[in-house]
């Protein structure tokens, strides 16, 4: 049942934190990323298959360390007291799916909770991002809101490098902005002209203008393995909702 998945995910996070606090684990930076999705599956002994299993893996891939994510379909099946423990954080484009997947975060703690507040601002049209790797170029826009990269053949850009993870990173279009999301072991290096190179590891980074991405190592090491991007500005003026966050304590 979905509510049992919520309980299990929360318990795993609590048990790990308590074990680290008692110095029972030698790796204090160890963290769990959790994602789950409810739906019909095909059972074969101890194995399960099907679309729900694949979606659960995709949801988990979007989670940051110490974060629990789930889907709209799962939240709709939660009892009221459990549904009150989740909050919507955004949409994710899943390869092979026409519709975006609505992601929800299970709230671990009420203290130091980040409150999300929407502000309406105006800006020029969203435009598009062109990414190029080798001889292949792809456009990121309203029609294609996500590009994936990594060592696995299922990615849009397949980077055959031992330092690249199978599902290393992706670029998403969110409310007119282009966001790099790293989910790898070795991080993604971002080089923007006129700025110091940034290493993004299991975090997000907003892209702007033009630049280079390298999976697992600096962009200066092997430029043939870099992914180049260029953002083309849109036309006209639109209203966009931008989510800002502020810390709340003592809730």
DRENTIFI-466132 format. One line per field, with one value per residue (C-alpha): residue in one letter; x, y, z. Coordinates in Angstrom, 3 decimals. Layout:
N
resn: [A, ...]
X: [X, ...]
Y: [Y, ...]
Z: [Z, ...]
END
This chain:
251
resn: [X, X, X, X, X, X, X, X, X, X, X, X, X, X, X, X, X, X, X, X, X, X, X, X, X, X, X, X, X, X, X, X, X, X, X, X, X, X, X, X, X, X, X, X, X, X, X, X, X, X, X, X, X, X, X, X, X, X, X, X, X, X, X, X, X, X, X, X, X, X, X, X, X, X, X, X, X, X, X, X, X, X, X, X, X, X, X, X, X, X, X, X, X, X, X, X, X, X, X, X, X, X, X, X, X, X, X, X, X, X, X, X, X, X, X, X, X, X, X, X, X, X, X, X, X, X, X, X, X, X, X, X, X, X, X, X, X, X, X, X, X, X, X, X, X, X, X, X, X, X, X, X, X, X, X, X, X, X, X, X, X, X, X, X, X, X, X, X, X, X, X, X, X, X, X, X, X, X, X, X, X, X, X, X, X, X, X, X, X, X, X, X, X, X, X, X, X, X, X, X, X, X, X, X, X, X, X, X, X, X, X, X, X, X, X, X, X, X, X, X, X, X, X, X, X, X, X, X, X, X, X, X, X, X, X, X, X, X, X, X, X, X, X, X, X, X, X, X, X, X, X]
X: [0.000, 1.265, 1.060, 3.316, 5.875, 5.795, 6.329, 9.197, 10.940, 10.684, 11.918, 14.976, 15.946, 15.459, 17.357, 20.315, 20.498, 20.367, 23.088, 25.344, 24.677, 25.758, 28.922, 27.810, 28.595, 32.093, 30.816, 29.082, 28.186, 26.199, 22.678, 19.634, 17.754, 14.261, 11.590, 8.426, 5.408, 2.209, 0.734, 0.079, 3.083, 3.854, 5.164, 7.549, 8.715, 10.703, 10.946, 8.451, 8.246, 6.150, 5.637, 5.153, 8.594, 10.226, 8.448, 9.537, 13.158, 12.748, 11.235, 14.135, 16.636, 15.242, 15.699, 18.558, 20.382, 18.038, 15.046, 11.927, 9.967, 6.788, 4.274, 0.833, -0.732, 0.704, -0.299, -3.885, -4.001, -2.670, -4.990, -5.574, -3.138, -0.332, -1.203, -0.715, 2.969, 3.764, 4.185, 4.370, 7.865, 7.569, 7.170, 9.687, 9.849, 10.212, 11.721, 9.113, 6.200, 4.182, 2.942, 5.190, 5.371, 4.229, 6.712, 5.913, 8.300, 7.577, 8.385, 10.930, 10.928, 8.822, 11.787, 13.894, 11.255, 11.697, 8.537, 7.865, 6.358, 5.375, 6.221, 4.935, 7.514, 7.711, 10.443, 11.112, 9.779, 11.209, 13.184, 15.101, 18.394, 20.541, 22.888, 25.602, 27.717, 29.947, 27.942, 24.564, 22.552, 19.254, 16.868, 15.258, 11.969, 8.305, 7.983, 10.986, 11.531, 14.371, 17.687, 19.520, 23.220, 25.335, 27.097, 23.888, 22.513, 19.082, 20.391, 19.958, 23.720, 25.728, 29.134, 31.382, 33.718, 34.506, 33.951, 30.421, 27.529, 24.927, 22.290, 24.643, 22.706, 19.927, 18.908, 15.299, 13.239, 11.314, 9.119, 11.260, 14.598, 17.084, 18.332, 21.192, 20.407, 23.305, 22.572, 26.022, 28.861, 31.599, 29.627, 29.158, 31.585, 30.113, 32.179, 30.605, 32.774, 34.103, 33.293, 35.129, 34.319, 31.740, 31.462, 27.828, 27.339, 23.848, 22.487, 20.950, 22.510, 20.795, 22.340, 22.675, 24.099, 26.587, 28.986, 30.362, 29.463, 31.794, 30.726, 32.943, 35.926, 36.912, 35.985, 39.686, 40.722, 39.143, 37.117, 36.019, 33.897, 32.231, 28.603, 28.154, 24.989, 23.584, 20.409, 18.429, 16.195, 12.503, 10.426, 7.736, 6.981, 5.326, 4.379, 6.206, 5.755, 9.117, 9.287, 11.316, 12.205, 12.795, 13.566, 10.968, 11.997, 10.177, 7.106]
Y: [0.000, 3.557, 4.672, 1.757, 2.960, 6.405, 4.862, 2.673, 5.573, 7.808, 5.037, 4.401, 8.074, 8.234, 4.996, 6.107, 9.544, 7.989, 5.472, 8.271, 10.314, 7.311, 6.900, 3.424, 4.178, 5.041, 7.239, 10.273, 11.651, 8.530, 9.472, 7.776, 8.978, 7.487, 7.416, 5.332, 5.011, 2.971, 1.048, -2.414, -4.711, -8.126, -10.551, -13.407, -15.071, -12.496, -10.133, -7.510, -5.818, -3.243, 0.459, 1.181, -0.269, 1.876, 5.009, 4.309, 4.151, 7.445, 9.125, 7.887, 9.260, 12.770, 12.607, 14.361, 12.849, 12.632, 13.329, 11.198, 11.710, 10.192, 10.754, 12.324, 8.879, 7.710, 10.821, 10.454, 6.999, 8.116, 8.535, 12.140, 12.128, 10.851, 13.157, 16.110, 15.103, 15.775, 18.890, 19.444, 20.405, 20.410, 18.456, 16.079, 14.923, 11.151, 9.706, 7.746, 9.508, 12.249, 13.866, 15.301, 13.466, 15.489, 15.038, 15.379, 15.451, 13.626, 16.034, 14.586, 17.282, 20.307, 22.165, 24.142, 23.489, 25.405, 27.295, 27.755, 31.047, 32.020, 35.423, 36.622, 38.406, 39.360, 38.315, 37.804, 34.621, 31.323, 30.589, 27.356, 25.675, 23.910, 21.216, 19.592, 16.519, 15.339, 15.355, 15.331, 18.427, 18.598, 21.410, 21.855, 23.766, 23.517, 20.602, 18.741, 19.841, 17.445, 16.083, 13.241, 12.380, 9.544, 6.289, 4.274, 3.772, 5.031, 8.618, 11.309, 11.945, 8.762, 9.631, 6.563, 7.577, 5.496, 8.558, 9.066, 7.410, 5.389, 8.079, 10.971, 14.218, 15.952, 19.439, 20.440, 23.402, 24.815, 27.886, 29.367, 28.530, 25.766, 23.749, 21.235, 18.381, 16.125, 12.667, 11.121, 9.862, 12.084, 15.247, 17.449, 20.295, 23.510, 26.114, 29.475, 32.063, 34.685, 32.623, 30.080, 26.454, 24.946, 21.304, 20.259, 16.981, 15.671, 19.180, 21.641, 24.534, 27.146, 27.459, 30.748, 32.025, 29.524, 27.054, 23.537, 20.527, 17.632, 14.441, 13.376, 15.606, 19.171, 20.655, 21.431, 17.751, 16.422, 18.882, 16.132, 14.721, 18.063, 18.908, 22.470, 24.474, 27.764, 29.428, 31.380, 34.105, 34.079, 36.977, 38.966, 39.299, 36.680, 36.338, 33.587, 32.195, 31.791, 29.848, 31.399, 29.670, 30.788, 28.874, 28.438, 27.308, 26.235, 24.819]
Z: [0.000, -0.727, 2.923, 3.904, 1.358, 3.000, 6.440, 5.207, 3.437, 6.514, 8.806, 6.614, 6.793, 10.577, 11.282, 9.154, 10.813, 14.279, 13.388, 12.122, 15.274, 17.398, 15.284, 14.233, 10.582, 9.379, 6.529, 8.092, 4.655, 3.740, 2.614, 1.104, -1.980, -2.159, -4.841, -5.110, -7.381, -7.021, -9.932, -11.400, -11.863, -13.321, -10.698, -11.483, -8.300, -6.331, -9.336, -10.492, -13.884, -15.660, -16.237, -12.523, -11.745, -14.430, -13.195, -9.609, -10.792, -12.653, -9.593, -7.443, -9.970, -9.390, -5.600, -3.854, -0.856, 2.176, -0.060, -0.593, -3.810, -5.164, -7.953, -8.273, -8.836, -5.528, -3.569, -4.802, -3.176, 0.211, 3.220, 4.238, 7.171, 4.927, 2.019, 4.378, 4.653, 0.988, -1.132, -4.877, -6.093, -9.893, -13.111, -14.660, -18.267, -18.497, -21.656, -23.583, -21.843, -23.512, -20.305, -17.609, -14.287, -11.266, -8.419, -4.720, -1.768, 1.478, 4.303, 6.719, 9.383, 10.237, 11.709, 9.251, 6.615, 3.385, 2.524, -1.182, -2.296, -5.838, -7.292, -10.655, -12.799, -16.459, -18.838, -22.512, -24.126, -22.932, -26.091, -26.500, -25.691, -28.279, -26.952, -29.074, -28.419, -31.235, -34.452, -32.689, -31.762, -29.878, -28.990, -25.593, -25.702, -24.727, -27.156, -25.688, -22.064, -21.125, -22.433, -20.672, -20.754, -19.416, -20.208, -20.724, -24.224, -23.131, -22.868, -25.504, -25.358, -24.758, -23.243, -23.242, -20.458, -17.332, -15.115, -16.461, -14.619, -16.511, -15.879, -15.180, -15.611, -17.491, -18.562, -17.934, -19.038, -16.079, -16.351, -19.079, -17.438, -18.241, -15.261, -15.128, -12.714, -11.739, -10.304, -10.664, -8.505, -9.969, -10.716, -13.784, -14.524, -15.936, -17.785, -18.685, -20.499, -18.098, -14.998, -12.879, -13.667, -11.298, -10.191, -9.648, -7.764, -7.039, -7.176, -9.620, -11.521, -13.757, -17.219, -19.064, -22.336, -23.715, -22.146, -21.845, -19.699, -18.881, -17.122, -14.235, -15.005, -15.826, -19.188, -19.676, -19.587, -22.766, -24.834, -27.245, -24.405, -23.619, -24.315, -25.590, -25.073, -26.341, -25.084, -27.669, -26.258, -27.078, -28.315, -26.604, -22.919, -20.764, -17.114, -15.273, -11.786, -10.056, -6.823, -4.038, -0.798, 2.764, 5.929, 8.646, 12.109, 15.213, 13.444]
END
